[in-house]
Amino acid sequence: MVEDSGRAGHGDRIGALVERVVGERGKMMALEVSGPEVDEFIQRLDLALDVAFGGTVSYVGARMVLGSACTTVAKAVDQIVAALQLPYPAARGWGDFLDALGDRPVSRRECVVVADASQLLKHEDHDWWRELVGALHGGPYCLGGGWSTLVLADHGFAWRNWAFRSVVEVPGLGS
């Protein structure tokens, strides 16, 4: 099952999910966050990240990618390049995109939220998906202190019908 706090009340549930993400920097996790809740979740997460890890010098924020707009590799590259504000050459193709992700400073701190995450690369092979999500999270990096957290957010029923469910181990998704 996808992570769901089970607390009473919509606000408490979103708050508990935000706390979990803030507490698990550098990891990948799948959460049950429905379409109408995504905006509130990202707004609260963005504020919580900046309060917890930001400061006067740096800003730590949440970046949103629409999984439904990233059903193929070509579409995903375009969407993620724009969302993460990667340099233009990263949009030339998969290799350039992965190089640009790897060339970013180890001091960066970010959280990438993929809404409608069960749609992410659904028309591609599982290996492409694994390579992408592996490149989107990591850290904390010892010398730079940075990290990148990846949150895969979608409805519970979408996770139950997810194309890669049988072959992927994602924290928060039960068997």
C-alpha positions in Angstrom: 0.0 0.0 0.0 1.1 3.6 -0.6 2.0 5.6 2.4 -1.0 7.3 4.0 -0.9 8.6 7.5 -4.3 7.4 8.4 -4.9 10.4 10.7 -8.3 12.0 10.9 -8.8 15.1 8.8 -7.4 16.1 5.5 -5.0 18.8 6.9 -3.5 16.4 9.4 -2.9 13.8 6.7 -1.2 16.2 4.4 0.8 17.6 7.3 2.0 14.1 8.2 3.0 13.4 4.6 4.9 16.6 4.5 6.7 15.8 7.7 7.7 12.4 6.3 9.2 13.9 3.2 11.1 16.5 5.1 12.5 13.8 7.4 13.7 11.5 4.6 15.8 13.8 2.4 17.7 12.2 -0.4 15.3 9.2 -0.7 12.6 8.2 -3.1 9.1 7.5 -1.8 5.6 6.9 -3.2 2.7 8.6 -1.5 -1.0 8.5 -1.9 -1.9 12.1 -2.7 -4.9 12.7 -4.9 -5.3 15.3 -7.6 -7.1 17.9 -5.5 -4.6 17.5 -2.7 -1.4 18.0 -4.8 -1.4 21.8 -4.8 -1.8 21.9 -1.0 0.8 19.2 -0.5 3.4 21.0 -2.7 2.7 24.4 -1.2 3.1 23.0 2.4 6.1 21.0 1.4 7.8 23.9 -0.3 7.4 26.0 2.9 8.4 23.2 5.2 11.6 22.5 3.2 12.6 26.1 3.2 12.0 26.4 6.9 13.9 23.2 7.8 16.8 23.4 5.4 16.8 26.8 3.8 18.1 30.0 5.2 19.2 33.4 4.2 21.7 32.1 1.6 19.9 29.2 0.0 16.3 28.3 -0.9 15.1 24.7 -0.8 12.0 24.1 -2.7 9.7 21.6 -4.2 9.6 21.2 -8.0 6.6 19.6 -9.6 6.6 17.4 -12.7 3.4 16.0 -14.2 3.8 12.3 -14.7 0.8 12.3 -17.1 2.9 14.6 -19.4 5.9 12.3 -19.1 4.6 9.0 -20.5 7.5 8.6 -23.0 11.3 9.3 -22.7 11.1 12.3 -25.1 8.2 13.9 -23.2 9.8 13.3 -19.8 13.1 14.9 -20.9 11.3 18.0 -22.0 9.1 18.2 -18.9 11.9 17.6 -16.4 14.4 19.9 -18.1 11.8 22.7 -17.7 10.8 21.8 -14.1 14.4 21.6 -12.9 15.6 24.5 -15.0 18.4 22.5 -16.5 20.5 24.0 -19.3 19.1 23.9 -22.8 21.5 21.2 -24.1 19.9 18.8 -21.6 16.8 18.7 -23.8 18.7 17.2 -26.8 18.1 13.6 -25.7 18.4 11.0 -22.9 22.2 11.0 -22.7 22.5 14.8 -22.5 19.6 14.9 -20.0 21.3 12.4 -17.7 24.6 14.2 -18.1 23.0 17.5 -17.1 21.5 15.8 -14.0 24.9 14.5 -13.0 26.7 17.8 -13.6 24.7 19.7 -11.1 26.4 20.9 -7.9 26.5 18.4 -5.0 25.5 21.3 -2.7 22.0 21.6 -4.3 19.0 20.8 -2.1 15.7 20.0 -3.8 12.6 17.9 -3.7 11.1 16.7 -7.0 7.4 15.8 -6.7 5.9 13.8 -9.6 2.2 14.2 -9.6 0.2 11.5 -11.5 3.4 9.4 -10.9 1.9 6.1 -12.1 1.9 7.6 -15.6 5.6 8.4 -15.5 7.2 6.6 -18.5 4.3 4.1 -18.7 4.9 3.6 -22.4 8.5 2.7 -21.9 10.5 -0.2 -20.6 11.0 -0.5 -16.8 14.8 0.1 -17.3 14.2 3.7 -18.5 12.0 4.3 -15.5 14.6 2.9 -13.1 17.4 5.0 -14.6 15.3 8.1 -14.4 14.2 7.8 -10.8 17.7 6.8 -9.8 19.0 10.0 -11.3 16.4 12.1 -9.6 17.2 11.3 -6.0 20.2 10.9 -3.8 22.3 12.2 -1.0 23.0 13.6 1.4 26.3 14.1 -0.3 29.1 14.3 2.3 31.3 17.0 0.7 28.5 19.2 -0.6 25.8 18.6 1.9 23.1 18.6 -0.8 20.4 16.1 -1.6 17.6 15.4 -3.9 14.4 13.8 -2.7 11.9 12.2 -5.1 8.3 12.0 -4.2 6.0 9.9 -6.5 2.5 11.0 -5.8 -0.8 9.6 -7.1 -4.2 8.2 -6.2 -4.3 4.9 -4.4 -6.3 3.2 -7.3 -3.7 4.5 -9.8 -0.9 2.8 -7.8 -2.9 -0.5 -7.6 -3.0 -0.5 -11.5 0.5 0.8 -12.1 2.3 -0.7 -15.1 5.6 -1.3 -13.2 4.0 -2.5 -9.9 5.2 -6.1 -10.3 8.8 -5.3 -10.9 9.6 -2.2 -8.8 10.4 -1.8 -5.1 9.4 1.6 -4.0 9.2 2.6 -0.4 5.6 3.1 0.5 4.2 0.7 -2.1 3.3 -2.6 -0.5 3.0 -5.9 -2.4 
